[in-house]
């Protein structure tokens, strides 16, 4: 029988062997019959293969032609597709062995923005990440610190209350965001955040000498106090306990004292990490937002001190109180009274020192109060503590 095949097939049959094709041998192997070939036409663009075997019925030429063309197509498609299939399988195998999740398209993170638009050293900032698809976890890093986002009712809109530390060097930093989607895929996005230099004052302060050069016993007290503060700041509440805007702790206008460099008794320089509110002794001091009391005791430098955990590593600190009206573990609401202002600890007179700390960073309390924040939602049942509160006085 005759089987006609284009010369283009000749190149396919011989290319994989790296030599000129021996078509008759190839067809003999495929058909199991004796094969001879005769060139047809002066251009040799077509070859007439004669396939025969004594005692065996001869099949139609059209069927053989179709069979050979199918084999040719297979020989072309398989080598092209096989490397891609092997590469995909290798990628999946590596992902399983390293525990990495498949990466989602970058377009998954639609937009990222923050307020205020311009950040300075010590600026709190409220970040918003808009996603195309719902996520189960969103985190970010900025200037070496990690922030954890949260969402309210919409799993496509995520928030984080964070900031740039007072000690952050001015410059441009990468905000690197990672979103883990519901299907396990991971999306990444990077945005530039500029941190400008802040403007901070200087001043001279005169305090009792033991607050500049403490003796051995007082140094032991200071070391013990530091352990208490470290434990308090070590709380890691996974959800925000604050809701809505933060409010002033007293009604008096604050002094521009955050970040101030102070020379104590002309001997020692100290950086002021909070904001002072000059109020008369005995003024009610309230919580700037809802949270959990993680410290309520007398400390050497801070005097009578209260620290509130607002969740996701955000804390507010209230110092130099005359009286403390809450206890460690109490749940407090925004505006709830914490105690009375005083002049305990290292002070020059009656006032309230308000501090803000996020993930080890010292932030400007006045700028925190200026942020517009959403209502996070219902808080869990609270424990108000005893009706009658003992006042905590230092010495």
Secondary structure, DSSP 4 states (H G I P E B T S, - for coil): -EEEEEHHHHHHHHHTTTS---HHHHHHHHHSSEEEEEEESTT--EEEEEEE-TTSPPPPHHHHHHHHHHHHHHHHHHHHHHHHHHHHHHHHHHHHHHTPPPBPPGGGEEEEEEESSSEETT-EEEEEEEESS-EEEEEEEETTEEEE-B-SS-TTEEEEEEE--TTPPSEEEEEEEEEEETTS-EEEEEEEEEEEPP---EEEE---GGGTS--HHHHHHHHHHHHHHHHHHT---SS----S----SSSSPPPS-TT-EEEETTTEEEE--EEEE---TT-EEE-SS-EEEEEEEEETTTEEEEEEE-STTEEEEEEEEEEE---TT-EE-TT-EEEEEB--SS-SSSBEEEEEEETTEEE-HHHHHT-------PPPP-----SS-------
